[in-house]
Amino acid sequence: MQNTSQTEVSTVIDFYQLAAQSGIPVVSLPLPEAGSLSLQDGCKGVIGIDNSRTLTYGEEQARIGHELGHCLYGGFYTRTMPYDLAERHEIRADRWYILRAIPRNVLFDLLHQGYDAWEIAEQLNTTEDYIRRAYYYYKDNQ
């Protein structure tokens, strides 16, 4: 494949760094079922990331980015909240992450250059699943 341009490479965000700059601690602890979570702590939050298995850097970035979405837009929910409201918060956190980690123009430029989802995921430090979610999000929200 062709090399990506400098502008595309500069769009990659380090979500660990963004969390630190936002005053949101990222704590490593065993979360084998959830993989990650965010909890409200005052007006911001705290992020927990699973350390019971090895995650790729892209998986870590995707998990932290998604949880930052909850923390920075204030989308926390409880287990007693109705499912549809909890799901709405999850969708908003995904959208927050996608808009920052996978810019529309970069995604479609890379697709037009012939890159596969896994190659784009590696270049943008995310997961194939999020590349696909981003594609459908942008396709449905032109």
mmCIF file of the C-alpha atoms, coordinates in Angstrom:
data_MODEL
# 
_entry.id   MODEL 
# 
loop_
_atom_site.group_PDB 
_atom_site.id 
_atom_site.type_symbol 
_atom_site.label_atom_id 
_atom_site.label_alt_id 
_atom_site.label_comp_id 
_atom_site.label_asym_id 
_atom_site.label_entity_id 
_atom_site.label_seq_id 
_atom_site.pdbx_PDB_ins_code 
_atom_site.Cartn_x 
_atom_site.Cartn_y 
_atom_site.Cartn_z 
_atom_site.occupancy 
_atom_site.B_iso_or_equiv 
_atom_site.pdbx_formal_charge 
_atom_site.auth_seq_id 
_atom_site.auth_comp_id 
_atom_site.auth_asym_id 
_atom_site.auth_atom_id 
_atom_site.pdbx_PDB_model_num 
ATOM 1   C CA . MET A 1 1   ? 0.000   0.000  0.000  1.00 0.00 ? 1   MET A CA 1 
ATOM 2   C CA . GLN A 1 2   ? 0.938   3.627  -0.359 1.00 0.00 ? 2   GLN A CA 1 
ATOM 3   C CA . ASN A 1 3   ? 2.276   5.576  2.602  1.00 0.00 ? 3   ASN A CA 1 
ATOM 4   C CA . THR A 1 4   ? -0.176  7.842  4.338  1.00 0.00 ? 4   THR A CA 1 
ATOM 5   C CA . SER A 1 5   ? 0.375   11.550 4.117  1.00 0.00 ? 5   SER A CA 1 
ATOM 6   C CA . GLN A 1 6   ? 1.808   13.616 6.969  1.00 0.00 ? 6   GLN A CA 1 
ATOM 7   C CA . THR A 1 7   ? -1.600  15.139 7.684  1.00 0.00 ? 7   THR A CA 1 
ATOM 8   C CA . GLU A 1 8   ? -3.138  11.706 8.158  1.00 0.00 ? 8   GLU A CA 1 
ATOM 9   C CA . VAL A 1 9   ? -0.403  10.615 10.553 1.00 0.00 ? 9   VAL A CA 1 
ATOM 10  C CA . SER A 1 10  ? -0.751  13.822 12.581 1.00 0.00 ? 10  SER A CA 1 
ATOM 11  C CA . THR A 1 11  ? -4.444  13.074 13.233 1.00 0.00 ? 11  THR A CA 1 
ATOM 12  C CA . VAL A 1 12  ? -3.620  10.187 15.596 1.00 0.00 ? 12  VAL A CA 1 
ATOM 13  C CA . ILE A 1 13  ? -4.532  11.095 19.176 1.00 0.00 ? 13  ILE A CA 1 
ATOM 14  C CA . ASP A 1 14  ? -2.926  9.579  22.272 1.00 0.00 ? 14  ASP A CA 1 
ATOM 15  C CA . PHE A 1 15  ? -5.933  9.057  24.542 1.00 0.00 ? 15  PHE A CA 1 
ATOM 16  C CA . TYR A 1 16  ? -3.733  8.346  27.576 1.00 0.00 ? 16  TYR A CA 1 
ATOM 17  C CA . GLN A 1 17  ? -2.277  11.821 27.113 1.00 0.00 ? 17  GLN A CA 1 
ATOM 18  C CA . LEU A 1 18  ? -5.704  13.374 26.533 1.00 0.00 ? 18  LEU A CA 1 
ATOM 19  C CA . ALA A 1 19  ? -6.972  11.762 29.745 1.00 0.00 ? 19  ALA A CA 1 
ATOM 20  C CA . ALA A 1 20  ? -3.999  13.142 31.692 1.00 0.00 ? 20  ALA A CA 1 
ATOM 21  C CA . GLN A 1 21  ? -4.475  16.627 30.189 1.00 0.00 ? 21  GLN A CA 1 
ATOM 22  C CA . SER A 1 22  ? -8.167  16.465 31.136 1.00 0.00 ? 22  SER A CA 1 
ATOM 23  C CA . GLY A 1 23  ? -7.391  15.472 34.726 1.00 0.00 ? 23  GLY A CA 1 
ATOM 24  C CA . ILE A 1 24  ? -8.948  12.035 34.341 1.00 0.00 ? 24  ILE A CA 1 
ATOM 25  C CA . PRO A 1 25  ? -6.893  9.240  35.888 1.00 0.00 ? 25  PRO A CA 1 
ATOM 26  C CA . VAL A 1 26  ? -6.568  5.916  34.072 1.00 0.00 ? 26  VAL A CA 1 
ATOM 27  C CA . VAL A 1 27  ? -6.297  3.035  36.516 1.00 0.00 ? 27  VAL A CA 1 
ATOM 28  C CA . SER A 1 28  ? -5.170  -0.454 35.560 1.00 0.00 ? 28  SER A CA 1 
ATOM 29  C CA . LEU A 1 29  ? -7.068  -3.237 37.345 1.00 0.00 ? 29  LEU A CA 1 
ATOM 30  C CA . PRO A 1 30  ? -8.627  -6.635 36.604 1.00 0.00 ? 30  PRO A CA 1 
ATOM 31  C CA . LEU A 1 31  ? -11.805 -6.094 34.550 1.00 0.00 ? 31  LEU A CA 1 
ATOM 32  C CA . PRO A 1 32  ? -11.998 -9.371 32.577 1.00 0.00 ? 32  PRO A CA 1 
ATOM 33  C CA . GLU A 1 33  ? -15.719 -9.109 31.817 1.00 0.00 ? 33  GLU A CA 1 
ATOM 34  C CA . ALA A 1 34  ? -16.071 -5.399 31.063 1.00 0.00 ? 34  ALA A CA 1 
ATOM 35  C CA . GLY A 1 35  ? -12.602 -4.691 29.652 1.00 0.00 ? 35  GLY A CA 1 
ATOM 36  C CA . SER A 1 36  ? -12.905 -1.069 30.707 1.00 0.00 ? 36  SER A CA 1 
ATOM 37  C CA . LEU A 1 37  ? -15.213 1.275  32.537 1.00 0.00 ? 37  LEU A CA 1 
ATOM 38  C CA . SER A 1 38  ? -15.605 4.857  33.582 1.00 0.00 ? 38  SER A CA 1 
ATOM 39  C CA . LEU A 1 39  ? -16.957 6.068  36.882 1.00 0.00 ? 39  LEU A CA 1 
ATOM 40  C CA . GLN A 1 40  ? -18.135 9.504  37.831 1.00 0.00 ? 40  GLN A CA 1 
ATOM 41  C CA . ASP A 1 41  ? -15.792 11.086 40.349 1.00 0.00 ? 41  ASP A CA 1 
ATOM 42  C CA . GLY A 1 42  ? -16.823 14.628 41.076 1.00 0.00 ? 42  GLY A CA 1 
ATOM 43  C CA . CYS A 1 43  ? -17.454 16.587 37.895 1.00 0.00 ? 43  CYS A CA 1 
ATOM 44  C CA . LYS A 1 44  ? -15.116 14.489 35.696 1.00 0.00 ? 44  LYS A CA 1 
ATOM 45  C CA . GLY A 1 45  ? -14.451 10.798 36.153 1.00 0.00 ? 45  GLY A CA 1 
ATOM 46  C CA . VAL A 1 46  ? -11.947 8.010  36.437 1.00 0.00 ? 46  VAL A CA 1 
ATOM 47  C CA . ILE A 1 47  ? -11.234 5.309  33.860 1.00 0.00 ? 47  ILE A CA 1 
ATOM 48  C CA . GLY A 1 48  ? -10.475 1.692  34.645 1.00 0.00 ? 48  GLY A CA 1 
ATOM 49  C CA . ILE A 1 49  ? -8.781  -0.518 32.068 1.00 0.00 ? 49  ILE A CA 1 
ATOM 50  C CA . ASP A 1 50  ? -8.415  -4.298 32.257 1.00 0.00 ? 50  ASP A CA 1 
ATOM 51  C CA . ASN A 1 51  ? -4.978  -5.649 33.150 1.00 0.00 ? 51  ASN A CA 1 
ATOM 52  C CA . SER A 1 52  ? -5.988  -9.324 33.312 1.00 0.00 ? 52  SER A CA 1 
ATOM 53  C CA . ARG A 1 53  ? -5.051  -9.840 29.664 1.00 0.00 ? 53  ARG A CA 1 
ATOM 54  C CA . THR A 1 54  ? -2.720  -8.208 27.203 1.00 0.00 ? 54  THR A CA 1 
ATOM 55  C CA . LEU A 1 55  ? -4.380  -5.591 24.999 1.00 0.00 ? 55  LEU A CA 1 
ATOM 56  C CA . THR A 1 56  ? -2.900  -4.218 21.807 1.00 0.00 ? 56  THR A CA 1 
ATOM 57  C CA . TYR A 1 57  ? -2.101  -0.521 21.827 1.00 0.00 ? 57  TYR A CA 1 
ATOM 58  C CA . GLY A 1 58  ? -5.044  0.029  19.478 1.00 0.00 ? 58  GLY A CA 1 
ATOM 59  C CA . GLU A 1 59  ? -7.395  -1.829 21.843 1.00 0.00 ? 59  GLU A CA 1 
ATOM 60  C CA . GLU A 1 60  ? -6.178  0.247  24.794 1.00 0.00 ? 60  GLU A CA 1 
ATOM 61  C CA . GLN A 1 61  ? -6.589  3.478  22.849 1.00 0.00 ? 61  GLN A CA 1 
ATOM 62  C CA . ALA A 1 62  ? -10.107 2.504  21.726 1.00 0.00 ? 62  ALA A CA 1 
ATOM 63  C CA . ARG A 1 63  ? -11.175 1.553  25.240 1.00 0.00 ? 63  ARG A CA 1 
ATOM 64  C CA . ILE A 1 64  ? -9.712  4.663  26.839 1.00 0.00 ? 64  ILE A CA 1 
ATOM 65  C CA . GLY A 1 65  ? -11.113 6.877  24.065 1.00 0.00 ? 65  GLY A CA 1 
ATOM 66  C CA . HIS A 1 66  ? -14.593 5.419  24.488 1.00 0.00 ? 66  HIS A CA 1 
ATOM 67  C CA . GLU A 1 67  ? -14.455 5.841  28.281 1.00 0.00 ? 67  GLU A CA 1 
ATOM 68  C CA . LEU A 1 68  ? -13.169 9.411  27.849 1.00 0.00 ? 68  LEU A CA 1 
ATOM 69  C CA . GLY A 1 69  ? -16.308 9.984  25.818 1.00 0.00 ? 69  GLY A CA 1 
ATOM 70  C CA . HIS A 1 70  ? -18.344 9.139  28.906 1.00 0.00 ? 70  HIS A CA 1 
ATOM 71  C CA . CYS A 1 71  ? -16.179 11.325 31.144 1.00 0.00 ? 71  CYS A CA 1 
ATOM 72  C CA . LEU A 1 72  ? -15.906 14.402 28.962 1.00 0.00 ? 72  LEU A CA 1 
ATOM 73  C CA . TYR A 1 73  ? -19.495 14.674 27.805 1.00 0.00 ? 73  TYR A CA 1 
ATOM 74  C CA . GLY A 1 74  ? -20.895 13.531 31.177 1.00 0.00 ? 74  GLY A CA 1 
ATOM 75  C CA . GLY A 1 75  ? -22.577 10.360 29.968 1.00 0.00 ? 75  GLY A CA 1 
ATOM 76  C CA . PHE A 1 76  ? -22.584 8.177  33.056 1.00 0.00 ? 76  PHE A CA 1 
ATOM 77  C CA . TYR A 1 77  ? -25.310 5.717  33.921 1.00 0.00 ? 77  TYR A CA 1 
ATOM 78  C CA . THR A 1 78  ? -26.112 3.134  36.596 1.00 0.00 ? 78  THR A CA 1 
ATOM 79  C CA . ARG A 1 79  ? -27.179 -0.497 36.468 1.00 0.00 ? 79  ARG A CA 1 
ATOM 80  C CA . THR A 1 80  ? -30.696 0.521  37.508 1.00 0.00 ? 80  THR A CA 1 
ATOM 81  C CA . MET A 1 81  ? -31.111 2.925  34.582 1.00 0.00 ? 81  MET A CA 1 
ATOM 82  C CA . PRO A 1 82  ? -33.417 1.698  31.799 1.00 0.00 ? 82  PRO A CA 1 
ATOM 83  C CA . TYR A 1 83  ? -31.561 -0.150 29.048 1.00 0.00 ? 83  TYR A CA 1 
ATOM 84  C CA . ASP A 1 84  ? -32.489 2.323  26.316 1.00 0.00 ? 84  ASP A CA 1 
ATOM 85  C CA . LEU A 1 85  ? -30.982 5.243  28.265 1.00 0.00 ? 85  LEU A CA 1 
ATOM 86  C CA . ALA A 1 86  ? -27.814 3.300  29.059 1.00 0.00 ? 86  ALA A CA 1 
ATOM 87  C CA . GLU A 1 87  ? -27.497 2.302  25.392 1.00 0.00 ? 87  GLU A CA 1 
ATOM 88  C CA . ARG A 1 88  ? -27.905 5.944  24.367 1.00 0.00 ? 88  ARG A CA 1 
ATOM 89  C CA . HIS A 1 89  ? -24.930 6.859  26.604 1.00 0.00 ? 89  HIS A CA 1 
ATOM 90  C CA . GLU A 1 90  ? -22.877 4.060  25.010 1.00 0.00 ? 90  GLU A CA 1 
ATOM 91  C CA . ILE A 1 91  ? -23.704 5.293  21.510 1.00 0.00 ? 91  ILE A CA 1 
ATOM 92  C CA . ARG A 1 92  ? -22.736 8.850  22.439 1.00 0.00 ? 92  ARG A CA 1 
ATOM 93  C CA . ALA A 1 93  ? -19.425 7.669  23.919 1.00 0.00 ? 93  ALA A CA 1 
ATOM 94  C CA . ASP A 1 94  ? -18.711 5.708  20.726 1.00 0.00 ? 94  ASP A CA 1 
ATOM 95  C CA . ARG A 1 95  ? -19.564 8.734  18.592 1.00 0.00 ? 95  ARG A CA 1 
ATOM 96  C CA . TRP A 1 96  ? -17.321 10.975 20.732 1.00 0.00 ? 96  TRP A CA 1 
ATOM 97  C CA . TYR A 1 97  ? -14.448 8.525  20.242 1.00 0.00 ? 97  TYR A CA 1 
ATOM 98  C CA . ILE A 1 98  ? -15.032 8.000  16.518 1.00 0.00 ? 98  ILE A CA 1 
ATOM 99  C CA . LEU A 1 99  ? -15.133 11.727 15.748 1.00 0.00 ? 99  LEU A CA 1 
ATOM 100 C CA . ARG A 1 100 ? -11.749 12.221 17.429 1.00 0.00 ? 100 ARG A CA 1 
ATOM 101 C CA . ALA A 1 101 ? -9.902  9.007  16.606 1.00 0.00 ? 101 ALA A CA 1 
ATOM 102 C CA . ILE A 1 102 ? -11.121 8.296  13.088 1.00 0.00 ? 102 ILE A CA 1 
ATOM 103 C CA . PRO A 1 103 ? -11.756 11.527 11.169 1.00 0.00 ? 103 PRO A CA 1 
ATOM 104 C CA . ARG A 1 104 ? -14.112 11.094 8.230  1.00 0.00 ? 104 ARG A CA 1 
ATOM 105 C CA . ASN A 1 105 ? -11.731 12.503 5.611  1.00 0.00 ? 105 ASN A CA 1 
ATOM 106 C CA . VAL A 1 106 ? -8.836  10.326 6.807  1.00 0.00 ? 106 VAL A CA 1 
ATOM 107 C CA . LEU A 1 107 ? -10.970 7.169  6.849  1.00 0.00 ? 107 LEU A CA 1 
ATOM 108 C CA . PHE A 1 108 ? -12.350 7.688  3.355  1.00 0.00 ? 108 PHE A CA 1 
ATOM 109 C CA . ASP A 1 109 ? -8.972  8.783  1.946  1.00 0.00 ? 109 ASP A CA 1 
ATOM 110 C CA . LEU A 1 110 ? -7.400  5.569  3.250  1.00 0.00 ? 110 LEU A CA 1 
ATOM 111 C CA . LEU A 1 111 ? -10.282 3.466  1.926  1.00 0.00 ? 111 LEU A CA 1 
ATOM 112 C CA . HIS A 1 112 ? -9.948  5.087  -1.503 1.00 0.00 ? 112 HIS A CA 1 
ATOM 113 C CA . GLN A 1 113 ? -6.219  4.307  -1.427 1.00 0.00 ? 113 GLN A CA 1 
ATOM 114 C CA . GLY A 1 114 ? -7.135  0.639  -1.056 1.00 0.00 ? 114 GLY A CA 1 
ATOM 115 C CA . TYR A 1 115 ? -6.342  0.023  2.598  1.00 0.00 ? 115 TYR A CA 1 
ATOM 116 C CA . ASP A 1 116 ? -8.244  -2.701 4.453  1.00 0.00 ? 116 ASP A CA 1 
ATOM 117 C CA . ALA A 1 117 ? -9.917  -2.123 7.823  1.00 0.00 ? 117 ALA A CA 1 
ATOM 118 C CA . TRP A 1 118 ? -7.098  -3.826 9.742  1.00 0.00 ? 118 TRP A CA 1 
ATOM 119 C CA . GLU A 1 119 ? -4.472  -1.642 8.028  1.00 0.00 ? 119 GLU A CA 1 
ATOM 120 C CA . ILE A 1 120 ? -6.403  1.546  8.793  1.00 0.00 ? 120 ILE A CA 1 
ATOM 121 C CA . ALA A 1 121 ? -6.863  0.398  12.392 1.00 0.00 ? 121 ALA A CA 1 
ATOM 122 C CA . GLU A 1 122 ? -3.108  -0.060 12.772 1.00 0.00 ? 122 GLU A CA 1 
ATOM 123 C CA . GLN A 1 123 ? -2.367  3.359  11.291 1.00 0.00 ? 123 GLN A CA 1 
ATOM 124 C CA . LEU A 1 124 ? -4.897  5.129  13.530 1.00 0.00 ? 124 LEU A CA 1 
ATOM 125 C CA . ASN A 1 125 ? -4.169  3.099  16.704 1.00 0.00 ? 125 ASN A CA 1 
ATOM 126 C CA . THR A 1 126 ? -7.666  1.728  17.026 1.00 0.00 ? 126 THR A CA 1 
ATOM 127 C CA . THR A 1 127 ? -9.521  -1.514 16.311 1.00 0.00 ? 127 THR A CA 1 
ATOM 128 C CA . GLU A 1 128 ? -11.040 -2.954 13.147 1.00 0.00 ? 128 GLU A CA 1 
ATOM 129 C CA . ASP A 1 129 ? -14.405 -2.909 14.905 1.00 0.00 ? 129 ASP A CA 1 
ATOM 130 C CA . TYR A 1 130 ? -14.184 0.844  15.402 1.00 0.00 ? 130 TYR A CA 1 
ATOM 131 C CA . ILE A 1 131 ? -13.072 1.359  11.802 1.00 0.00 ? 131 ILE A CA 1 
ATOM 132 C CA . ARG A 1 132 ? -16.241 -0.423 10.697 1.00 0.00 ? 132 ARG A CA 1 
ATOM 133 C CA . ARG A 1 133 ? -18.398 1.486  13.188 1.00 0.00 ? 133 ARG A CA 1 
ATOM 134 C CA . ALA A 1 134 ? -16.894 4.759  11.947 1.00 0.00 ? 134 ALA A CA 1 
ATOM 135 C CA . TYR A 1 135 ? -17.560 3.805  8.329  1.00 0.00 ? 135 TYR A CA 1 
ATOM 136 C CA . TYR A 1 136 ? -21.235 3.139  9.011  1.00 0.00 ? 136 TYR A CA 1 
ATOM 137 C CA . TYR A 1 137 ? -21.577 6.183  11.264 1.00 0.00 ? 137 TYR A CA 1 
ATOM 138 C CA . TYR A 1 138 ? -20.188 8.488  8.544  1.00 0.00 ? 138 TYR A CA 1 
ATOM 139 C CA . LYS A 1 139 ? -22.146 6.705  5.815  1.00 0.00 ? 139 LYS A CA 1 
ATOM 140 C CA . ASP A 1 140 ? -25.414 7.192  7.742  1.00 0.00 ? 140 ASP A CA 1 
ATOM 141 C CA . ASN A 1 141 ? -24.620 10.781 8.840  1.00 0.00 ? 141 ASN A CA 1 
ATOM 142 C CA . GLN A 1 142 ? -23.334 12.545 5.746  1.00 0.00 ? 142 GLN A CA 1 
# 
